[in-house]
Amino acid sequence: MFAGLIAVALIGSLVPLAQSPEAVCFTTNQNIPLKVTGAGGDSIRQGDLNLDGRPDLVVGGAGTDGSFKGGFSVLINKGRKFAKPTRYLIGSGVSDVTIADINQDAKPDVVAVDRSTGSVIVLYGDGTGSLGNDISVPLGPDVLQVVAKDFNGDEYPDLAVLTYHAGTVMVVMNDRGSGFGQPAEYPTGPGPSTESMAARDVDRDGYPDLVVNDYGPAYDYGWISILYSAPDGSFEQPDVISAGVNPVSLNVGDFNEDGLTDVVVGLNNGPQGVQILLNQGNRSFADAGTYPLGINPRSPFAADFNGDGHLDVAVAGVLGVPYGQPHDVAILTGRGDGTFDGQAQIFGPQKGGAGVTVLNRRDDPTPNLAIENLQYSPDFPPPSVSILSNCS
């Protein structure tokens, strides 16, 4: 069924000792309450919805009972601060959002996953920050996450939608802005549970591939699956890569600066931290080590936070960073060779961090942070978005 279980070369299971990179500095600029019942989700995306050169935010919403009943919110960037959220109560179960120009009119649109109806909903932007004229694309039960990329090279973003317990990803081709075709369904790996996905050209053939996490029913083992793409937008059977225990989140970046796409994995059992898998260029990956953080790691994001020219990794901690403490994000600073400083730097005003994205203005590449905080239990602070300004 699968293309084969790939052996992962072990570079080092322990964090290497080397000179520490430059320190990172963040200050809390704003903490924005979210009008959501119970909790925020783990979906926060940035894009310039009103075309003013400043990144705006779209934030998914959920309830404390896991029902994802909060719709999503749009936060418009006013320069020094973000405006109060505008809520869009589409469907009754939004679990994820993404931003893309679906109809190629130079105005960003929002795509939302509605678990209650088993569909994705596209809301078209008007270039002022408002959304409307939505269309629904039915896909079936258990949909969870969406990415928008041009998989077939026609310059229109297509959609890949991850299911949670079905162990599949569904891909729908964009009909050049007039709608979407029928879904094609692909298996994601041997495990029954998937909840995180990224799209990037892993094998450098010019077409984005899909990188998906995969873990077992007892949360005691895990894999990363890569679905390599073909020029027509179809995908091969997954190449399955051994990963650490219970990989619940992932993202991608070139961590050793060799021009290849590597993978950062959030592990929720065992060391509870992040694992780095380095692309070897021949459809294989090497384990470059795991960095224990003692957190429930969510939404890893790679950017050069300290301005030294090397990618760092920010990861949210849903139960606090460290556990139970009033901080929501940890940052590991990179050395540019695929290794990181093992001493994480901790930021954020409250526990409950679930989603991370980077804010870059068109005229300023300095990476600031936006963190979605969920109310994991009644004793947690109310759901919010924290804006952290980079002072490195």
PyMOL commands that set and color helices and strands:
alter all, ss='L'
color gray80, all
select strands_A, chain A and resi 4-6+9-10+26-33+39-47+56-62+72-75+86-88+94-100+109-114+119-125+131-138+143-149+158-163+168-172+184-187+197-200+209-215+222-227+239-242+247-253+262-267+273-279+285-292+297-303+312-317+329-332+345-347+353-361+364-373+384-390
alter strands_A, ss='S'
color yellow, strands_A
deselect
rebuild
show_as cartoon
